[in-house]
Amino acid sequence: MGTIVISGTVVLVVFGFGNHVWWLAAVAVLFLYLQYGRDSSSSSSSSASSSAASGSSSGGGATPSNYRAYRDRRDKQAKWERRYQRERPLESRRQAREKSK
């Protein structure tokens, strides 16, 4: 997503040599991307520390900002894996066999 925004901004800047309104569009695109486009793991450290203090961790594959967020995400993943093994024993055994090969 970032490469698309950067390349779009470069194109708008090149167009801006003929018409300065394009420069304003490039600034607006960068501002909107920095404000709303980045994921929560790259936001300010104050929001990361407040989310860690409340006990919630960042979802998906985002890298945790501190050890507590990492530990929460790891524990949640382990809980889901245990549930999967309990609910689908044949599938989990098959996956374990394929992994050991």
C-alpha positions in Angstrom: 0.0 0.0 0.0 2.8 2.3 0.8 4.5 1.9 -2.6 1.2 2.7 -4.3 0.9 5.9 -2.3 4.5 6.9 -2.9 4.3 6.3 -6.6 1.0 8.2 -6.8 2.5 11.1 -5.0 5.5 11.2 -7.4 3.1 11.2 -10.3 1.1 14.1 -8.8 4.4 16.0 -8.1 5.4 15.6 -11.7 2.1 16.8 -12.9 2.5 19.7 -10.4 5.2 21.3 -12.5 2.5 22.4 -14.9 -0.4 23.0 -12.5 0.2 23.6 -8.8 -3.1 22.2 -7.8 -1.6 18.7 -8.4 1.0 19.6 -5.7 -1.8 20.2 -3.2 -3.3 16.9 -4.2 0.0 15.2 -3.5 0.2 16.8 -0.1 -3.4 15.7 0.6 -2.6 12.1 -0.4 0.4 12.0 1.9 -1.5 13.5 4.7 -4.4 11.1 4.4 -2.0 8.1 4.2 -0.1 9.2 7.2 -3.3 9.9 9.2 -5.4 6.9 8.2 -3.5 4.6 6.0 -0.9 3.0 8.3 -1.8 0.1 10.4 -1.9 0.3 14.2 1.5 -1.2 14.8 3.2 1.8 13.3 1.1 4.4 15.1 2.4 6.5 18.0 3.9 4.8 21.0 1.2 6.4 23.3 -1.6 4.5 21.6 0.5 1.3 21.7 1.1 1.6 25.4 -2.5 2.4 26.1 -3.6 -0.7 24.2 -1.1 -2.8 26.0 -2.3 -1.4 29.4 -5.9 -2.3 28.6 -4.9 -5.9 27.9 -5.7 -6.0 24.2 -3.1 -6.8 21.6 -2.8 -5.9 18.0 -4.5 -8.4 15.7 -3.3 -10.2 12.6 0.3 -10.5 11.8 1.4 -7.1 13.1 4.6 -7.1 15.1 3.9 -6.3 18.8 5.3 -3.1 20.2 6.4 -4.6 23.5 6.8 -7.9 25.3 3.3 -7.9 26.9 1.6 -7.5 23.5 3.8 -10.3 22.1 2.9 -12.5 25.1 -0.8 -11.8 24.8 -0.7 -12.6 21.0 1.3 -15.8 21.6 -1.1 -17.0 24.3 -4.1 -16.3 22.2 -2.6 -18.2 19.3 -1.8 -21.1 21.5 -5.3 -21.2 22.8 -6.7 -21.3 19.2 -4.3 -24.1 18.3 -5.3 -26.2 21.3 -9.0 -25.6 20.4 -8.3 -26.6 16.8 -6.6 -29.8 17.9 -9.4 -30.6 20.3 -12.2 -30.0 17.7 -10.4 -31.6 14.7 -8.2 -34.4 16.0 -7.8 -36.2 12.6 -6.9 -33.0 10.7 -4.4 -32.0 13.4 -2.7 -35.4 13.3 -2.5 -35.3 9.5 -0.9 -31.8 9.7 1.6 -33.0 12.3 2.6 -36.0 10.1 3.1 -33.7 7.1 5.1 -31.3 9.2 7.5 -34.0 10.5 8.3 -35.3 6.9 
